[in-house]
Amino acid sequence: MSPHRSDALDGLRGVAAQAVFVSHLLNHFLPSLPLGFNAWLSIVAQLAVVVFFVLSGFVIAGSIRARSRSGPFDLTGFTLSRIARIYPPYLLAVVLCFWIGGQVTAGLIPPPAPLQGWPVDLSWAAIARALTFAFTQGDLMTRLDGPLWSLRLEVVLYVVAACAAITLTWRGWFWRAAAALLAALLLAGALRTLTGTVLAMATFGLGAAVNIWGNRVRAILSAALVERVAIGALLIALPVLGWPGVMPYASPAGTAMQILIAAAVALWVAHLSTGACGLNLALARAKPLGGYAYTLYVIHMPLIYVIALLLGGVAAVVVAFIGVQALAFLAAQRVEQHATVLRWLTALVPAKLRR
């Protein structure tokens, strides 16, 4: 195992993706479940996204450290690796959303709920915005694939992390100053225009911090204690953030609480990565869920909307749960082939640009 990956972390990622999927599925098809159950589901999905950002920060920090050990940060290798990891499943989501938009425009299917009364933009400009993560509020990617807000923020944070590595490890004031300026501009722009930026920055940063200082953390705090605190924080957050009027998760107080929860989860992830926690075995057994978690995350909402045109109620829940899982799993066998795509991309890069 590389120092920043483990089967348990892949399993945790898979469980988090399933939580988001099930929450969106039930909230869409069964919006009036008793006892405020839908509100609890929304909080579960929100906390799962917090876990995603922590895991991303942890993994990206490990990748940057590995690419900086023998000298200046390997920007080319890092960039190609990130493209190979995130772009093929994302491209599938783009194709799916624009296919649905095309079917609606041609009158072959009625518009799904998010497109009703909304103009469908299939222009080349809209496609270009989708391909570059610059989609606007009215674009198909935003309307049909809401979860992509977190992916776009992750991409911003990937670039900021790479800029930080350049600033710290490269020689020459020009490139270091340019990288620092780009990082500042990206963060300022994200804070002004993207929802959830503060939470994403904080949770991603916490994940990165425990990767960098993980040994010190593990020496001070036992795995058993950290695991209890992390699980307890997640459980306590459900009634606090989910109870109407107590602490809305989008409020400043709710954001602060989620950052505190992220700190506990980050410490837990640091211990999970070494196999020291009680839940390591259980999460490691969930590793197959992590194998298609990303694909499931980026395509499940468009598929849910299409299924909703055909079915409703409990039948739709069953069909969508099985069908979307199966489609995501099968698609991931093609689009989540990181090593294969990375080899192909590397072969396209001139040798002088490779480290």
N, C-alpha and C positions, 0 to 999 in steps of 0.2 A: 504494500500500500504506500502511496505517496503520503507525505506528512499531513496533507490537508484534505484527504478523502478517506472515507471508510464505508463499509456496507451499511452501517447504521445511519450515516448521514444520507445516503441514497434512499434508505427506507423512510427516514423522516421526511424527506422531500416528497416521496410518493404518497405518504399519509396526508401531508398538507395539501397536495393537489387533489386528492380524493375528497377532502373536506370542502374545498372550494367548489368542486364539481357537484357534490351532493347538495350543498347549500343552494347553489343556483338552480339546480334541477327542481328541488322541492318548492323553492320560492316562486318559480315560474309556473309550475303546473298545479301546485296546491297552495295558493297564496293565503288561504284562510284557515290554516291549521290551528287547533285550539291551544289555549294557555300561552298565547304569544310565542309559539314555537318558532315561527318564521323569524322573529327578532333574534332569538338565540342562534338560529342558523346563520344569520348575517354576521353576528359577532364571531362565530366559529370561523367563517370565511375570512374575516378581517384579521383575526389572530394568525390564521394560516399564512396570510400574506406577510405578516410580520416575521414569521419563521422563514419564509422564502428570502426576505431581504437579509436576515442574519446569516443564513447559509450562503447566500451569494457573496456577502462581504468576506466571510471566512474563506471561501474557496478562491476568490479573486486575490485576496492578500497572499494566500499560499502560492498561487500561480506567479504573482509578481515577485515574491521572494525567491522562488525557484529560478526565475528568469533573470535575476540580478546577482546571483551568487558568484558568477565567474567574471563579473565586470559590469559595464553599463547595462541598464535594463534593455532586454531584447524586445523592442516595440513591434518589430515585424512578426516575430513568432507569437507574441501575445495577441496581436490583432487578428492574425489568421486563425488562431485557436478559438477566439471569441466568435468570429464569423462562422466558422465551421460548427460551433456549438449552437448558436441561437438562430442563424439565418434560415437553414432549410425548413425547420418546423414553422417559423414565422412566414416564410414564403408560401407554405401550404395554406396558412390562415388567410393570407392576402388573396390567393387564388380562390379559396372557398367563398370569401366575402364578396368578391367581384363577380363570381359565378352566380351567387344568389341575386345580386343586384341586376345582373344581365337577364336572369330569368324573370324578375319582376318587371323590368323595363319592356321586355318582349311580351308581357302579358301571359306567360306560361304558368306562373304561380302568383297567388295574391301576395301583397307585401306583408312580411312578418311584422309583428307588433312594433318594433323600433322604427320601421320605415313607413308606417301608416301616416299619411299627411306630410311626408318629408320627401323632398326631391332627391332622386338617386343620381349621383354624380359619377359617371363612368369615364370621365375625360382622362386624357394622358396626364394632365396636371394632378388629378386625384390619384392616379396610379403611382406617379412619381412621389407624391407625398407619402403614400402607403409604404413604398419600398424603402424610403429613407427615414421612417419613423416620425414623419412630420405631419401626420394626418391631423385635420382640424376637427372641431366639435361636430360639424355637419357631415363629415366623411363617413363612408361605409364602415371603415375600420372602427371608428368610435361608436357608431350606432349599433353595429351587429356584434362587436367583440369587445365589450366593456373591460374585461380583465387585462386588455393590452396596456392600460394606463400604467400598470406596475412594470411591465416589460420595458416600456419606453423610458421610465425613470431608471431602470437598471442599466440600460444602454448609456444613459447620461453618466451614471456613476462609474461605469466601466471606463469611460473616457477620462473622467476626473481622476480615477485611480491611476490610470496610465500616465497622465500628466504629472501626478505627484511623484511617481517613480522616476520619470525623466528629470524632474527638478532635483531629486535627491541623488541620482546616480550618474547622470550624464555630465560630460565635461563641456565647457564653453558656455558663456553667459547667455548667448543669444537664444539657444534652444531651451535652456532652463527658464529664462524669462518668458519666452513665448508659451511654454507649457503652463507655467503658473498663471499667465494672463488668460489663456484659453479655459483653464479650470475655473477661474474666478467668474468669467463671463458665462460659462455653462451653468454654474450654480446660481448665479444671480438671475439668469433667464428662467431656470427651472423654478426658483422660488416665486417668481412673478406670474408664471403662466401654467404650471403643472400642479394639479391637486395632489396632496399627500407628500410633497417634496421634503418637508421637515422630518416627517416620520421615516421616510425612506432613507434620507441621509443619516439620521441618527442610528437606525437599526443596522444599515449596511456598515456604518462605521464601527459599531459595537462588534459585529461579526469579524471585521478586519482586525480590530484591536486584540481580540482574544486569540487570533491566529499568531499575531506578532509577539504577544506577551503570554502565550498559552502556558509555557513551562512555569512561569512565576505564579500564574493563577492556579495551576494544578498543585503546586507545592504548598500553597496557602489554604486552599479550600478543598475539602474531600469531595470525591465524586458522589457519594451517597447524599451528602448535605445539599450539594448543588442541584442534584436531580430532584430532590424533594421540593426545594424552593421553586424550581422552574415549573414543575407540574402543578404545584400549589398556586403559583401566580397565574398560570393559564386558567385554572379552575375558578379562582376568585374573580378573574376578569369577566367571566360569563355573566354572573348576576349583576355585577357593578355596571358594566357597559351595556348589558342587555335590558336591564330594568328601565322601563320608560321614565324619563325625567331625572334619573339619578346622575348619570355622567355620559352624555352622548359621545360615542367614540370619535366623532369628527370635531369635538370641542377641544379647546386648549388643554383642559384637564384630562379629557379622554386620550389625547395624543401623548401627554406626559405619562399617563399610566401605561400606555402601550410601550413607550420607550423604556420604562422601568421593567416591564415584562420582558422586553427584548434583551435587556442586560442579563436577566436571569437565564433566558434561553441561550444567549451567547456563551455564558459560562458552562452551561450544560453541553453545548455543542463541542466546546473545547475538550471536555472529558469524554464525550461520545467518540470523538475522533481517535482516541487512544484505546477504546474498548474497555474503559474502566467503569462504566455505569451498569446498573442493574437491568436497564431496558435495552442494552446493546444487542442481546440475542434476539429479542422480539422485533426490534427495528431492523436488524439485519435480515430477518426472515421476510420483511416487507420490501426488500431491495427490488424484486421484480416490478413493484409498483413505481419505483423511481425510474425504471428503464423507459417508461413512456409518459412520465409525469409532465414533462414540458409540452409534448405534443397535445396531451389531454387538456392542459391549461389553455393553450392558445386556440384550440378549435372547438371546444365544447359548447360555447354559447351560440355560434352560428348554427351548429347542428341541432341544438335544442330548439331554436326558432323555427327551423325547417320541420322538425318533427311536430311542433305545436300546430303547424298548418294542417296536419293530417289527423292528429289524435288529441285527446284531452283527458284530464283526470288521472286516475290511478293507472290505467292502461298505458297512457303516454309516459308515465314515470318509469314503468317497468321496461317498456320498449326503448326509451331513451337511455336508461341506465345501462342496459346490456349493449345496445347498438353503438352508443357513443364510446363506451369502453373498448368494444371490439374494434371499431374503426380507428381509434387513437392508437391502440396496440399495434394493429397491422401497419398503419402509416408510419409509426415510429421505427419499424424495422427498416424503413427506407430513409427517413429524414433525420433520425437521431444516430446516424453512423458517423460519429465525430472523427474517428481516426481515419476513415476512408476519405471523407470530405477534406480533412486537413492535409492528407497526402496529395490530393488532387490540387488544392489551392497552393500548396508549397511548390509544386512542380511548375506552376505558372509564374512564380516570382523569380526574377533574375537572381542568379547566384550571388551577385555583389551586394544585394539587399538582404540576404540571409545572414544570420549571425553564425 
